[in-house]
Amino acid sequence: QATIFDDFSFTLMRPYDHTHILRSEASEKSNEEICRRLMRRSNNDLPTTHESDNPADTGKIEVRERQISDIPDGSNFMGVRLWKLVSKKDDKRQAWRREYDDGAIGWTCDYDKSRVSKQFCFGVKLKLRELEDMCVDVPCDPDNSLHMQRVNFVSKVETNKLLGEAFRFVCQWHPVGKLIDQVKWANFARKMRFLPGVKNSKHEVDMAFFRQSSQRAGRKLDEEGFTATIQDIAKLQYPNFDEENSLSLVLWDTVIMLPSVKRLVWFEAKQLAMKQEASRVCAQIRLAACYRRKVAYQTYCKTVQTASKFARIIRWRIAAKRMHALAQSLENDRRFRLRFTAVIKIQKNWRCYHWKSFFASHLKAKSDNERQEREKHRYLLKQKKRIRETELVYRRILRIRCVTLVVSMMFKGNSISSYEKNIVVDTYVPRTKEVFHFVLNETILRDCMESSLQSDGPLSWNEMLHKDALFLLTKRLMVRFVNRRPIIIFRRRSITEPGELVAKRCTRIGGVVFVLFIYRSPNDFVICAYDRNTSTQFRLVVTLTELQKQLREASHLQQRKNHHDSIHGNIDSKGVGLLTVPKQYKMISWIESKLQVIKDPLTRISALVLSKPERKEEARKRASVVIQCAWRQFLSRKVVRSNIKLAFDKVFDRDYCKYYYVHKSQNKSQWEKPKLLEPDDLDDPVDRWEVVLHQNGAKYYFNAAT
């Protein structure tokens, strides 16, 4: 324990290490070593002994030379670095900031395995993986940080995204829905602890909910009402601030601590930090390029000047030699012979050097070709081995965004029954001759299948490996164009329908109101129907070929009946008149009139179908099947009722003055009449006396009717 002032003292505990260097040393050194490191002064002017020459420094203690246990009470320290000496009640940091400072916010590598490069400022391309590595969390001074940190961009995330994510998170509470009722709002307000310093805070929070919910149907909040309620609470908590600042303060104090909102905020903050870091790096690269260009231009100018000087000097010397040659012809003749001999020797040496280098390059090229052939042969062997170890379970040719794809799905392993069950999705693009490889483990595959099939429980492997289920898995493939090159992406969120939304309306199908969505693509129509009462969604895909066939049949029946006033009067002789864009609304009305919801008698599963025009033979056959089913049902019910009458007895209870039913073989009694017996009933017991033997052998008389 040491004293700083007369009325305040503190105890040196284990320090909170914020630096990367001390974090690595914490596992190797003791706590006393770390304390000495933290309390070490930045300059090296401390004396090496306990007593300095300066009388003013006699009260100082050299911490580097002593242990913490050796420091006596009442010692004074100068230049000591202290960490986290603020009491909890005086800590004014927000909750998300405390979690970040305590190391509770982990760093996620979203682009660790990504090789995608993106073009930023000045036409510079940067890899997203390198940008993410630059922006990793490093505790340092925000004003002197080398790279952008995501903690500095948390407050710059848009509030609309936070409110939308918070609304969706609360809607996922039990019971799951698309609106927020009073119970969910009460749980949300209790967790967020709104209006901590306002009198009657709970009443104010409830009144804010009622003000917004009373204006909407069902007294439930949608996303707009949820935003308005949070704004009202922000005005009550911060009346002196404007609407935007008060809303931001409330969000950063409470709503940001929701798990999904917290993940969204830190992800958006990282994206902003990466974007800002990319601008800095691009500017740095641009400045470096400009500097190198300037240096190269200066070097080039100096080289040109030096070359011109050398050329001038050489020309002057050649002219001088020519003048001397006229006077000394003999000397020039001798020099000529000497030069000729030297040229012959130089050419000979140059030819030897040239052919030697050519032969060496030939040997090198030959060795490189042999090495490439060996690598190619090894690669082919690996490909054959991989093909042997995989098993093809599905293959289909698709067309997404005008790009033809060949999708192949295979099991990874020796067989389907192997322990490691992974699905390998290979997507081949004939346009660029590229193959995109995706590996889906069992957990991801089950999540995708159950969300696509809307299953109430877990699916078996036979159900997941069905061709219809695997076809829904191909709907998660997306095409993105990067520099006019198609990139295939496997989307792991909810499936969005391809094509253009051409209709969205409410309609009745079989007496039930459905919300109908119709999407049109170049190859087919996708019809989605949603039942609001049972929260059931149906999906139907009708190809243009099948639709044209049904239109032709409808046109043929219409011509036979001479019914030209109906909607089919617009169908031409080919049966495709309604497929044109001007008559698209009539096509939608025709599809809506033909929709039916039928139930499979074997699986008891309902499905949305497009009814086909029935002919007389088909109608007669269907009517006969219905009559036969009704007759068999009548006979079976008659047999069941006769069996029930033989199995049960009707007995009168004198205490309750009521009849009850007794099963003869099981010896069980019940007050309710058997359900399969309705609307008939058992005959009342006969009013007569019968002799019955008791367990002890005595006789007594019993009347079942009374």
C-alpha positions in Angstrom: 0.0 0.0 0.0 1.4 3.4 -1.0 0.2 7.0 -0.3 -0.3 9.5 -3.0 -2.0 12.3 -1.0 -2.6 12.8 2.6 -6.3 11.7 2.4 -6.0 9.0 -0.4 -4.1 5.7 -0.6 -4.1 2.8 -3.1 -2.9 -0.8 -3.2 -0.9 -2.1 -6.1 -2.7 -5.1 -7.5 -2.1 -7.1 -10.7 -2.1 -4.5 -13.6 -4.4 -4.7 -16.6 -2.1 -5.1 -19.6 -3.3 -3.3 -22.8 -0.2 -3.7 -25.0 0.6 -6.6 -27.3 4.2 -6.9 -26.0 3.2 -7.2 -22.3 0.4 -9.7 -23.2 3.0 -12.0 -24.7 5.3 -11.6 -21.7 2.6 -12.2 -19.1 2.8 -16.0 -19.6 6.5 -16.0 -19.0 7.2 -13.4 -16.3 5.8 -13.0 -12.8 3.4 -10.3 -11.6 6.2 -8.4 -9.9 8.1 -8.4 -13.2 5.0 -6.9 -15.0 4.6 -4.3 -12.3 8.2 -3.2 -12.7 7.7 -3.0 -16.5 4.5 -0.9 -16.1 6.0 1.5 -13.6 9.3 1.9 -15.6 9.8 5.5 -16.8 10.1 6.3 -20.5 13.5 7.9 -20.0 16.6 6.2 -18.6 17.6 9.0 -16.2 16.7 7.1 -13.0 19.6 6.3 -10.7 20.9 2.7 -10.6 21.1 2.7 -6.8 18.6 3.3 -4.1 20.1 6.6 -3.3 20.8 9.3 -5.9 23.3 12.2 -5.8 20.5 14.7 -6.0 19.0 15.4 -2.5 15.5 16.0 -4.2 15.4 12.4 -5.3 16.1 10.8 -1.9 12.4 9.8 -1.6 12.4 7.9 -4.9 12.6 4.2 -5.1 14.1 2.3 -7.9 11.3 -0.2 -8.7 13.4 -2.1 -11.3 15.8 -3.2 -8.6 13.3 -4.2 -5.9 10.4 -6.6 -5.4 6.8 -5.4 -4.7 6.9 -7.2 -1.4 10.0 -5.2 -0.4 8.2 -1.8 -0.8 7.5 -0.4 2.7 4.2 1.3 3.6 4.1 5.0 3.2 6.4 5.1 0.1 6.0 7.8 -2.5 6.1 7.1 -6.2 6.9 9.4 -9.1 6.2 8.7 -12.8 4.2 5.5 -12.0 1.8 4.3 -14.7 -1.5 3.3 -13.1 -4.2 1.3 -14.8 -8.0 0.9 -13.9 -8.0 2.8 -10.6 -11.4 4.3 -11.3 -14.2 2.9 -9.0 -17.1 1.2 -10.6 -19.6 3.9 -9.7 -17.4 6.6 -11.3 -16.8 4.6 -14.5 -18.8 6.6 -17.1 -17.9 4.4 -20.1 -20.8 2.8 -22.0 -21.4 -0.9 -21.7 -20.1 -1.7 -25.1 -16.9 0.2 -24.4 -16.3 -1.7 -21.2 -16.8 -5.0 -23.0 -14.3 -4.0 -25.6 -11.7 -2.7 -23.1 -12.1 -6.0 -21.1 -11.4 -8.0 -24.2 -14.9 -9.6 -24.4 -15.5 -8.5 -28.0 -13.7 -11.1 -30.1 -12.3 -10.5 -33.6 -13.8 -12.4 -36.4 -12.0 -13.0 -39.7 -14.7 -12.7 -42.4 -12.3 -12.5 -45.3 -9.7 -15.0 -44.1 -10.1 -17.4 -46.9 -11.3 -14.9 -49.5 -9.1 -14.0 -52.5 -11.4 -11.2 -53.8 -9.8 -7.9 -54.7 -11.8 -4.7 -54.8 -11.0 -1.5 -56.6 -11.0 1.6 -54.4 -9.7 5.2 -54.8 -7.3 6.2 -57.6 -8.1 2.9 -59.5 -6.0 0.9 -56.9 -7.1 -2.7 -56.2 -6.7 -4.1 -52.7 -7.4 -7.6 -51.2 -10.1 -7.6 -48.6 -8.1 -10.1 -46.6 -5.1 -7.8 -46.3 -7.4 -4.8 -45.3 -9.0 -7.0 -42.6 -5.5 -7.9 -41.2 -4.6 -4.2 -41.1 -7.7 -3.2 -39.1 -7.3 -5.9 -36.4 -7.8 -4.7 -32.9 -4.5 -3.4 -31.4 -4.8 -1.4 -28.1 -3.1 2.0 -28.7 -3.7 5.7 -28.6 -6.5 6.4 -31.1 -4.8 9.6 -32.2 -1.5 7.8 -32.8 -2.7 4.5 -34.3 -1.0 3.2 -37.3 -4.2 1.7 -38.9 -7.9 2.3 -38.6 -9.6 0.6 -35.6 -13.2 -0.6 -35.6 -13.8 0.8 -32.1 -13.4 4.3 -33.6 -16.2 3.7 -36.0 -18.8 2.2 -33.7 -20.6 5.5 -33.1 -20.7 6.1 -36.9 -22.9 3.1 -37.7 -26.4 4.2 -39.0 -29.1 4.1 -36.4 -31.7 2.8 -38.9 -29.7 -0.5 -39.2 -29.5 -0.8 -35.4 -33.3 -0.3 -35.0 -34.1 -2.7 -37.8 -31.9 -5.5 -36.3 -33.3 -4.9 -32.8 -36.8 -5.1 -34.1 -36.1 -8.4 -35.9 -34.3 -9.8 -32.8 -37.3 -9.0 -30.5 -39.7 -10.6 -33.1 -37.8 -13.9 -32.8 -38.7 -14.2 -29.1 -41.4 -16.8 -28.3 -43.9 -16.7 -29.9 -42.1 -15.9 -33.1 -43.9 -13.4 -35.3 -43.5 -10.3 -37.5 -44.8 -7.8 -34.9 -44.1 -6.9 -31.3 -46.9 -7.4 -28.7 -47.1 -6.0 -25.2 -45.4 -9.0 -23.6 -42.4 -8.9 -25.9 -42.2 -5.1 -25.3 -42.3 -5.6 -21.5 -39.5 -8.1 -21.6 -37.5 -5.9 -24.0 -38.0 -2.8 -21.8 -37.0 -4.8 -18.6 -33.8 -6.0 -20.2 -32.9 -2.5 -21.6 -33.7 -0.6 -18.4 -34.9 2.6 -20.1 -35.2 6.0 -18.4 -32.9 5.1 -15.4 -33.1 8.7 -14.0 -36.7 9.5 -14.8 -39.5 9.3 -12.2 -42.1 6.6 -12.9 -39.8 5.2 -15.7 -41.8 2.0 -16.1 -45.1 4.0 -16.6 -43.5 6.3 -19.1 -42.1 3.3 -21.1 -45.5 1.6 -21.1 -47.3 4.8 -22.2 -44.8 5.2 -25.1 -45.8 1.7 -26.2 -49.5 2.3 -25.9 -49.3 5.6 -27.8 -47.7 3.9 -30.8 -49.6 0.6 -30.7 -53.0 2.2 -30.4 -52.5 3.7 -33.9 -52.0 0.3 -35.5 -54.1 -2.8 -36.0 -53.9 -5.5 -33.4 -52.2 -3.2 -30.9 -48.8 -4.5 -32.0 -45.8 -2.6 -33.2 -44.3 -2.9 -36.6 -40.8 -1.7 -37.4 -41.9 1.9 -37.9 -43.9 1.9 -34.7 -40.9 0.3 -32.9 -38.6 3.2 -34.1 -41.2 5.8 -33.1 -41.4 4.3 -29.6 -37.7 4.3 -29.1 -37.6 8.0 -30.3 -40.3 8.9 -27.7 -38.2 7.2 -24.9 -35.1 9.1 -26.1 -36.9 12.4 -25.9 -38.0 11.7 -22.3 -34.5 10.6 -21.2 -32.6 13.5 -23.0 -35.1 16.4 -23.4 -32.3 19.0 -24.0 -30.9 17.2 -27.0 -32.3 17.1 -30.5 -34.0 14.0 -31.8 -31.0 12.5 -33.6 -28.6 12.9 -30.7 -31.0 11.7 -28.1 -31.8 8.6 -30.1 -28.1 7.8 -30.6 -27.4 8.1 -26.9 -30.3 5.7 -26.0 -29.2 3.2 -28.7 -25.5 3.2 -27.6 -26.5 2.8 -23.9 -29.1 0.0 -24.2 -30.0 -1.5 -27.5 -26.5 -2.1 -28.7 -26.1 -4.8 -26.0 -28.5 -7.1 -27.7 -26.5 -10.1 -29.2 -27.6 -9.7 -32.8 -27.4 -5.9 -32.7 -23.9 -6.1 -31.1 -22.7 -8.4 -33.9 -24.2 -6.1 -36.6 -22.6 -3.0 -35.0 -19.1 -4.5 -34.8 -19.4 -5.9 -38.3 -20.5 -2.5 -39.8 -17.8 -0.7 -37.7 -15.2 -3.1 -39.2 -16.5 -2.4 -42.7 -16.2 1.4 -42.1 -12.7 1.0 -40.7 -11.7 -1.1 -43.7 -13.1 1.4 -46.1 -11.3 4.3 -44.4 -8.1 2.2 -44.2 -8.5 1.5 -48.0 -8.7 5.2 -48.7 -5.5 5.8 -46.8 -3.6 2.9 -48.4 -4.8 3.9 -51.9 -3.6 7.5 -51.2 -0.3 6.2 -50.0 0.2 4.0 -53.0 -0.8 6.9 -55.3 1.7 9.3 -53.6 4.4 6.6 -53.8 3.7 6.1 -57.5 3.8 9.8 -58.2 7.1 10.1 -56.3 8.7 7.2 -58.2 7.5 8.7 -61.5 9.1 12.0 -60.6 12.4 10.4 -59.5 12.4 8.3 -62.7 11.8 11.4 -64.8 14.7 13.3 -63.1 17.0 10.3 -63.5 16.0 10.1 -67.2 16.8 13.8 -67.8 20.2 13.5 -66.1 20.9 10.4 -68.2 20.0 12.2 -71.4 22.2 15.2 -70.5 25.1 13.0 -69.7 24.7 11.0 -72.9 24.6 14.2 -75.0 27.8 15.4 -73.3 29.5 12.1 -74.0 28.4 12.1 -77.6 29.7 15.7 -78.1 33.0 14.8 -76.6 33.3 11.6 -78.7 32.5 13.5 -81.9 35.1 16.1 -81.1 37.7 13.4 -80.5 36.8 11.6 -83.8 37.2 14.8 -85.7 40.6 15.4 -84.1 41.7 11.9 -85.1 40.6 12.4 -88.7 42.7 15.5 -88.9 45.7 13.7 -87.5 45.0 10.8 -89.9 45.5 13.1 -92.9 49.0 14.0 -91.7 50.0 10.6 -90.5 48.6 8.1 -93.1 51.1 5.5 -92.1 50.2 5.7 -88.5 46.5 5.4 -89.4 47.2 2.3 -91.5 48.9 0.6 -88.6 46.1 1.5 -86.3 43.6 0.1 -88.9 45.3 -3.2 -89.0 45.4 -3.4 -85.2 41.7 -2.6 -85.0 40.8 -5.2 -87.6 42.7 -7.8 -85.7 41.0 -6.8 -82.5 37.5 -6.9 -84.1 38.1 -10.5 -85.4 39.1 -11.6 -81.9 36.1 -9.9 -80.3 33.7 -11.5 -82.7 35.2 -14.9 -82.1 34.9 -14.5 -78.4 31.3 -13.1 -78.7 30.2 -16.1 -80.8 31.7 -18.5 -78.3 29.8 -16.7 -75.4 26.6 -16.5 -77.4 26.5 -20.2 -78.2 27.4 -21.2 -74.7 24.6 -19.1 -73.3 22.2 -20.5 -75.9 23.1 -24.1 -75.0 22.7 -23.4 -71.3 19.2 -21.8 -71.9 18.3 -24.9 -74.0 19.2 -27.2 -71.2 17.3 -25.1 -68.7 14.1 -25.1 -70.9 14.4 -28.9 -71.4 14.6 -29.5 -67.6 11.6 -27.1 -67.1 9.5 -29.0 -69.7 10.3 -32.3 -68.0 9.4 -30.9 -64.6 6.1 -29.5 -65.9 5.3 -32.9 -67.5 6.0 -34.6 -64.2 3.8 -32.1 -62.3 1.0 -32.5 -64.9 1.1 -36.3 -64.6 1.1 -36.1 -60.8 -1.9 -33.7 -61.0 -3.9 -36.1 -63.2 -3.2 -39.0 -60.8 -4.5 -36.9 -57.9 -7.6 -36.0 -60.0 -8.3 -39.6 -60.7 -7.9 -40.5 -57.0 -10.2 -37.7 -56.0 -12.9 -38.9 -58.5 -12.5 -42.5 -57.1 -13.0 -41.3 -53.6 -16.1 -39.2 -54.3 -19.6 -40.3 -55.3 -21.9 -38.2 -57.5 -25.4 -37.8 -56.0 -26.8 -35.0 -58.2 -26.1 -33.1 -61.4 -28.1 -30.4 -63.2 -27.6 -27.7 -65.8 -28.9 -24.3 -64.6 -29.0 -20.8 -66.0 -28.6 -18.0 -63.5 -28.5 -14.3 -64.7 -27.9 -15.4 -68.3 -24.9 -17.6 -67.2 -25.1 -21.4 -67.9 -23.8 -23.5 -65.0 -23.2 -27.2 -64.6 -23.8 -28.1 -60.9 -22.5 -31.4 -59.5 -23.0 -32.6 -55.9 -20.8 -35.4 -54.5 -20.2 -37.0 -51.2 -16.7 -36.5 -49.8 -15.2 -39.8 -48.7 -15.1 -43.4 -49.9 -18.8 -44.0 -49.7 -22.1 -42.4 -48.5 -21.8 -44.4 -45.3 -18.5 -42.9 -44.3 -18.1 -41.2 -40.9 -17.3 -37.7 -42.4 -20.4 -36.8 -44.3 -19.9 -33.7 -46.4 -21.5 -32.6 -49.6 -19.1 -31.1 -52.2 -20.8 -28.7 -54.7 -18.7 -28.2 -57.9 -20.1 -25.4 -60.2 -18.6 -25.4 -63.7 -18.9 -22.2 -65.8 -18.5 -23.1 -69.5 -18.2 -19.4 -70.4 -14.9 -18.9 -68.5 -14.0 -22.6 -68.0 -13.8 -22.1 -64.3 -14.9 -24.5 -61.5 -16.1 -23.1 -58.1 -15.8 -25.5 -55.2 -18.0 -25.4 -52.1 -17.8 -27.9 -49.2 -21.0 -28.2 -47.0 -20.8 -30.1 -43.7 -23.7 -31.9 -42.2 -24.8 -29.0 -39.9 -24.8 -26.4 -42.7 -26.6 -28.9 -45.1 -29.3 -29.6 -42.5 -29.9 -25.9 -41.8 -30.3 -25.2 -45.6 -32.6 -28.1 -46.2 -34.8 -27.5 -43.2 -35.2 -23.8 -44.0 -35.9 -24.6 -47.6 -38.4 -27.4 -47.0 -39.9 -25.7 -43.9 -39.6 -28.9 -41.9 -41.0 -29.2 -38.4 -38.3 -31.6 -37.3 -34.9 -33.0 -38.4 -34.6 -34.6 -41.8 -33.2 -38.0 -42.6 -30.4 -38.5 -45.2 -32.8 -40.0 -47.6 -35.0 -36.9 -47.5 -32.1 -34.6 -47.9 -30.6 -36.6 -50.8 -33.9 -36.5 -52.7 -33.6 -34.8 -56.1 -36.3 -32.2 -55.2 -34.4 -31.2 -52.0 -31.1 -31.0 -53.8 -32.7 -28.9 -56.5 -33.8 -26.4 -53.7 -30.1 -26.4 -52.6 -29.1 -25.1 -56.1 -31.4 -22.1 -55.5 -28.7 -20.8 -53.1 -26.2 -20.3 -55.9 -25.7 -16.6 -56.8 -23.8 -15.0 -59.7 -21.8 -11.8 -59.2 -19.8 -10.1 -62.1 -16.3 -8.8 -61.2 -14.7 -7.1 -64.2 -17.2 -8.9 -66.5 -16.2 -12.2 -65.1 -18.9 -14.3 -63.4 -18.2 -15.3 -59.8 -20.3 -18.0 -58.2 -21.3 -17.5 -54.5 -23.2 -20.0 -52.3 -25.7 -18.0 -50.2 -26.4 -19.4 -46.7 -29.3 -17.2 -45.8 -33.0 -17.5 -46.7 -33.8 -18.2 -50.4 -35.0 -15.4 -52.6 -37.0 -16.2 -55.7 -35.4 -15.5 -59.0 -37.0 -13.3 -61.6 -39.2 -10.2 -61.4 -42.1 -9.7 -59.0 -45.1 -9.2 -61.3 -47.9 -9.6 -58.8 -48.6 -9.3 -55.1 -52.2 -9.6 -53.9 -54.6 -11.3 -51.5 -56.9 -14.0 -52.9 -59.1 -16.8 -51.9 -58.1 -20.4 -52.7 -60.6 -23.0 -51.5 -62.3 -20.6 -49.1 -59.0 -19.6 -47.4 -57.3 -16.2 -47.8 -53.8 -16.4 -49.1 -51.1 -13.7 -49.8 -50.0 -14.4 -53.4 -46.6 -13.6 -54.8 -45.9 -14.2 -58.5 -42.4 -14.0 -60.0 -41.7 -14.2 -63.7 -38.3 -15.2 -65.1 -37.3 -16.0 -68.7 -37.9 -19.7 -68.3 -40.7 -20.1 -65.7 -43.3 -18.6 -63.3 -42.8 -19.0 -59.5 -46.0 -18.8 -57.4 -45.7 -18.4 -53.6 -48.8 -18.4 -51.4 -48.7 -17.6 -47.7 -51.5 -18.5 -45.2 -51.6 -15.8 -42.5 -53.7 -18.0 -40.1 -51.5 -21.1 -40.1 -48.2 -19.4 -41.1 -47.9 -21.9 -43.9 -46.2 -21.1 -47.2 -46.7 -22.9 -50.5 -44.5 -22.7 -53.6 -45.2 -23.7 -57.1 -42.9 -23.5 -60.2 -44.6 -23.6 -63.6 -42.4 -23.7 -66.7 -43.3 -21.7 -69.8 -43.6 -25.0 -71.8 -46.1 -26.5 -69.4 -48.0 -23.2 -69.2 -48.2 -23.0 -73.0 -49.5 -26.6 -73.1 -52.3 -25.7 -70.6 -53.2 -22.6 -72.5 -53.5 -24.6 -75.7 -55.8 -27.1 -74.0 -57.9 -24.3 -72.5 -58.1 -22.7 -75.9 -59.2 -26.0 -77.5 -62.0 -26.5 -74.9 -63.1 -22.9 -75.3 -63.5 -23.3 -79.1 -65.6 -26.5 -78.5 -67.9 -24.8 -76.0 -68.1 -21.5 -78.1 -67.6 -19.6 -74.9 -65.9 -16.4 -76.1 -66.9 -14.1 -73.3 -64.6 -15.6 -70.7 -61.0 -14.7 -70.1 -59.9 -17.4 -72.5 -61.3 -15.3 -75.4 -57.9 -13.5 -75.5 -56.0 -16.8 -76.3 -54.9 -17.1 -79.8 -54.8 -20.2 -81.9 -51.4 -21.1 -80.6 -52.5 -20.7 -77.0 -49.8 -18.3 -76.0 -51.5 -14.9 -76.3 -51.5 -14.3 -72.6 -47.7 -14.7 -72.3 -47.0 -11.3 -73.8 -46.2 -8.4 -71.6 -49.2 -6.2 -72.5 -51.6 -9.0 -71.4 -49.6 -10.0 -68.4 -52.3 -8.9 -66.0 -54.8 -11.2 -67.7 -52.3 -14.0 -67.4 -52.0 -13.4 -63.7 -55.8 -13.4 -63.3 -56.0 -16.7 -65.2 -53.3 -18.3 -63.0 -55.1 -17.1 -59.9 -58.4 -18.7 -61.0 -56.6 -22.0 -61.6 -54.8 -22.3 -58.3 -55.9 -25.1 -55.9 -54.6 -26.4 -52.6 -54.8 -30.3 -52.4 -53.8 -32.8 -49.8 -52.0 -36.0 -50.6 -54.1 -38.9 -49.1 -51.0 -40.9 -48.3 -48.6 -38.4 -46.8 -51.3 -35.9 -45.6 -49.2 -33.0 -46.9 -50.9 -30.1 -48.6 -49.5 -28.7 -51.9 -50.3 -25.8 -54.2 -51.2 -27.0 -57.8 -52.4 -25.4 -61.0 -55.7 -27.2 -61.9 -55.9 -28.5 -65.5 -59.1 -28.4 -67.6 -60.9 -31.7 -67.1 -62.4 -33.6 -69.9 -65.7 -35.6 -69.6 -63.9 -38.9 -69.2 -61.7 -37.6 -66.5 -64.6 -36.0 -64.7 -66.6 -39.2 -64.8 -63.7 -41.2 -63.5 -63.1 -38.8 -60.7 -66.8 -38.8 -59.7 -66.8 -42.6 -59.7 -63.8 -42.7 -57.4 -65.4 -40.2 -55.0 -68.6 -42.3 -54.9 -66.7 -45.5 -54.3 -64.6 -43.9 -51.5 -67.8 -42.6 -49.8 -69.4 -46.1 -50.0 -66.4 -47.8 -48.6 -66.2 -45.3 -45.8 -69.9 -45.9 -45.0 -69.3 -49.7 -44.9 -66.2 -49.4 -42.7 -67.9 -47.1 -40.2 -70.8 -49.5 -40.0 -68.5 -52.4 -39.2 -66.6 -50.3 -36.6 -69.8 -49.4 -34.8 -71.0 -53.0 -34.7 -67.6 -54.0 -33.2 -67.9 -51.2 -30.6 -71.4 -52.3 -29.6 -70.0 -55.8 -29.0 -67.0 -54.6 -27.0 -68.8 -52.1 -24.7 -71.6 -52.4 -22.2 -73.8 -49.6 -20.9 -74.3 -49.6 -17.1 -76.4 -47.3 -14.9 -74.8 -45.6 -11.8 -77.3 -45.0 -9.0 -75.0 -42.6 -7.1 -74.6 -40.1 -10.0 -77.8 -41.2 -11.8 -75.9 -41.4 -15.1 -74.9 -44.1 -17.5 -71.2 -45.1 -18.0 -69.5 -47.4 -20.5 -67.4 -50.5 -19.6 -65.0 -52.2 -22.0 -65.5 -56.0 -21.6 -62.0 -57.3 -22.5 -60.0 -54.5 -20.9 -62.3 -54.1 -17.9 -62.1 -50.3 -18.2 -64.9 -47.8 -17.6 -65.5 -44.3 -18.9 -68.2 -41.6 -18.7 -67.8 -40.5 -22.3 -69.4 -42.4 -25.2 -66.9 -43.9 -27.7 -66.2 -41.3 -30.4 -66.6 -43.7 -33.3 -70.1 -44.6 -32.1 -71.6 -41.2 -32.7 -74.3 -40.4 -33.5 -75.6 -43.9 -32.4 -75.6 -45.1 -28.9 -75.7 -48.5 -27.1 -79.0 -49.9 -26.0 -80.0 -49.3 -22.4 -79.6 -52.3 -20.1 -82.6 -54.7 -19.7 -84.7 -54.0 -16.6 -84.5 -57.4 -14.9 -83.1 -59.0 -11.8 -80.2 -61.5 -12.1 -78.6 -63.8 -9.5 -74.9 -63.0 -8.9 -72.4 -64.9 -6.8 -70.2 -62.8 -4.4 -66.6 -63.6 -3.7 -67.4 -65.2 -0.4 -69.9 -67.6 -2.1 -73.1 -65.8 -1.1 -75.8 -65.0 -3.6 -77.4 -61.6 -4.2 -79.7 -60.1 -6.8 -78.6 -57.4 -9.3 -80.6 -55.2 -11.7 -78.3 -53.5 -14.3 -81.0 -51.0 -15.3 -81.5 -49.5 -11.8 
